[in-house]
Amino acid sequence: MEINITRLRKKLRKHPNSIMLMSYILAISTASFFPTLAKTMPYIFILIMPTLILILNLWLRKTLKEIWYELKSTNWLKIILMVFIAAGVVAFLTFVAAEGKVESNNTKQIVMMLSKYWYMTPYVLVVAPILEELTFRSSLYVVVVRVIGSVIKNETTIKIAAYICVGIGFAMVHADDMMAVYIIFSCLLQRISNKWGLKYAIGVHIGINLLSFLTMFI
């Protein structure tokens, strides 16, 4: 049994980006296909299913030893600094886009959801950012760069186009009326991921969610 699992993992590990994208699309579309079930049992779609997808993808990409080494080698001070810088940029952009109102529709929906389903707080703060960064910053970005690169040869143009395409996808998933803010935030996270590594983008994303969470309830 152990040998079969090892073989399966080696086969699947060749396509982590494709598996991540297909799994994420399945997760976010399931509630749309089964709205009645999603309303009566929301934790299946919003909590358990994405968490299982995340565990599967991490299992394909890294061993526990590799994940532990990544955490140990992380510069947490750099992440904290980038969190506050990113938070300032996002707050300013949101303030301008909302004409003085710093609360977006997505934020309002999250507040309503957490007030009813308090047990989803760990998902919103930790699971969702990791899942989104693996999906957009890593998987989707790699696929988009590959597709655009087959048509355009200029490296700078490819990166800019990929940043924008991934940003649009990121904004659409959040279904907010201030899409431009989410696109810029996505580009900022993509830059962080490309320059310092995916773990820093994940850290900044978790930090932003945590600050937003504290702002909601303070």
C-alpha positions in Angstrom: 0.0 0.0 0.0 2.8 2.4 0.9 4.6 1.7 -2.4 1.4 2.4 -4.3 0.9 5.7 -2.5 4.5 6.7 -3.2 4.1 5.9 -6.9 0.8 7.8 -7.0 2.4 10.8 -5.4 5.3 10.8 -7.8 2.9 10.8 -10.8 0.7 13.5 -9.3 3.6 15.6 -8.2 4.5 16.3 -11.9 1.3 18.3 -12.3 0.7 20.3 -9.0 -0.4 23.5 -10.8 -3.0 21.8 -12.9 -4.4 19.8 -10.0 -4.5 23.0 -7.9 -6.4 25.0 -10.5 -8.9 22.2 -11.2 -9.5 21.6 -7.5 -9.9 25.3 -6.8 -12.4 25.8 -9.6 -14.3 22.7 -8.4 -14.4 24.1 -4.8 -15.7 27.6 -5.7 -18.2 26.3 -8.3 -19.8 23.5 -6.2 -21.9 25.9 -4.1 -23.2 27.5 -7.4 -24.2 24.1 -8.7 -25.8 23.0 -5.4 -27.1 26.3 -3.8 -29.7 24.5 -1.6 -27.1 22.1 -0.1 -24.6 25.0 0.2 -27.1 27.0 2.3 -28.0 24.2 4.6 -24.4 22.8 5.0 -22.0 25.6 4.1 -19.1 24.2 6.0 -18.8 21.3 3.5 -18.1 23.8 0.7 -16.4 26.7 2.5 -14.5 24.8 5.1 -13.9 21.1 4.6 -13.6 20.9 0.9 -11.0 23.7 0.3 -9.1 22.5 3.4 -8.8 19.0 1.9 -7.7 20.5 -1.4 -5.0 22.5 0.4 -3.7 19.5 2.3 -3.6 17.5 -1.0 -1.7 20.2 -2.8 0.8 20.7 0.0 1.3 17.0 0.2 2.1 16.9 -3.6 4.4 19.9 -3.4 6.3 19.4 -0.1 7.1 16.9 2.5 6.5 17.8 6.2 10.3 18.1 6.6 10.5 20.6 3.6 7.5 22.6 5.0 9.2 22.8 8.4 12.5 23.9 6.9 10.6 26.6 4.9 9.1 27.9 8.1 12.4 27.9 10.0 14.2 29.8 7.2 11.5 32.5 6.9 12.4 36.1 7.8 9.3 36.9 9.9 10.4 40.5 10.5 10.4 41.1 6.7 6.9 39.7 6.5 5.6 41.9 9.3 7.1 45.0 7.6 5.6 44.0 4.3 2.2 43.4 5.9 2.1 47.0 7.2 3.3 48.5 4.0 0.7 46.4 2.0 -2.0 47.3 4.5 -1.3 51.0 4.1 -1.4 50.7 0.3 -4.6 48.7 0.3 -6.3 51.0 2.9 -5.4 54.1 0.8 -6.6 52.5 -2.4 -9.8 51.4 -0.8 -10.4 54.8 0.8 -10.0 56.5 -2.6 -12.0 53.9 -4.5 -14.9 54.0 -2.0 -14.8 57.8 -1.7 -14.0 57.8 2.0 -15.5 54.5 3.0 -12.9 51.9 3.8 -15.2 48.9 4.1 -15.7 46.9 0.9 -18.6 44.6 0.0 -16.3 41.6 0.4 -15.5 42.7 4.0 -19.1 43.2 4.8 -19.9 39.7 3.6 -17.1 38.2 5.7 -18.3 40.0 8.8 -21.8 38.6 8.2 -20.5 35.2 7.6 -18.3 35.1 10.7 -21.1 36.4 12.9 -23.2 33.4 11.9 -20.5 30.8 11.4 -17.8 31.7 14.0 -16.0 28.4 13.4 -14.9 29.6 10.0 -12.6 32.2 11.5 -9.4 30.0 11.1 -10.4 29.3 7.5 -10.7 33.0 6.7 -7.5 33.9 8.4 -5.2 31.1 7.5 -6.6 28.4 5.1 -8.1 30.8 2.5 -4.9 32.9 2.1 -2.7 29.8 1.6 -5.2 28.3 -0.8 -5.5 31.5 -2.8 -1.8 32.1 -2.9 -1.1 28.5 -4.1 -3.9 28.9 -6.7 -3.2 32.4 -8.1 0.4 33.3 -7.2 1.8 29.9 -8.1 -0.4 27.7 -10.2 -2.4 30.2 -12.3 0.6 32.5 -12.8 2.7 29.7 -14.1 0.0 28.6 -16.5 -0.7 32.1 -17.7 3.0 32.9 -18.3 3.3 29.6 -20.3 0.3 30.5 -22.5 1.2 34.1 -23.0 4.9 33.1 -23.6 3.8 30.9 -26.5 2.5 34.1 -28.3 4.7 36.9 -26.9 8.5 36.7 -26.6 9.3 39.8 -24.6 9.8 38.8 -21.0 8.7 42.1 -19.5 5.5 42.1 -21.5 4.8 38.5 -20.5 5.1 39.4 -16.8 3.0 42.5 -17.0 0.2 40.6 -18.9 0.4 37.7 -16.5 0.2 40.0 -13.4 -2.9 41.7 -14.8 -4.6 38.4 -15.9 -4.0 36.8 -12.5 -5.1 40.0 -10.8 -8.4 40.0 -12.7 -9.0 36.4 -11.7 -8.2 37.2 -8.1 -10.6 40.1 -8.1 -13.4 38.2 -9.7 -13.2 35.4 -7.1 -13.7 38.0 -4.3 -16.7 39.4 -6.1 -16.2 43.0 -4.8 -17.3 46.2 -6.3 -13.7 47.6 -6.1 -12.0 45.3 -8.5 -9.1 47.7 -9.2 -8.1 47.5 -5.5 -8.0 43.7 -5.6 -6.1 43.7 -8.9 -3.4 46.0 -7.5 -3.2 43.9 -4.3 -2.8 40.8 -6.4 0.0 42.4 -8.4 1.7 43.4 -5.1 1.5 39.8 -3.8 2.7 38.5 -7.1 5.7 40.8 -7.0 6.5 39.6 -3.4 6.1 36.0 -4.5 8.4 36.4 -7.5 11.1 38.3 -5.7 11.2 36.7 -2.2 9.2 33.5 -2.6 5.6 32.2 -2.2 5.9 31.9 1.5 6.3 35.6 1.9 3.2 36.3 -0.3 1.3 33.8 1.9 2.6 35.5 5.1 1.6 39.0 3.8 -1.8 37.7 2.8 -2.5 36.1 6.2 -1.2 39.3 7.9 -3.6 41.5 5.8 -6.5 39.2 6.6 -5.6 39.3 10.3 -5.4 43.1 10.4 -8.8 43.3 8.5 -10.3 40.9 11.0 -9.0 42.9 14.0 -10.3 46.1 12.4 -13.8 44.6 12.0 -14.2 43.7 15.6 -12.3 46.4 17.5 
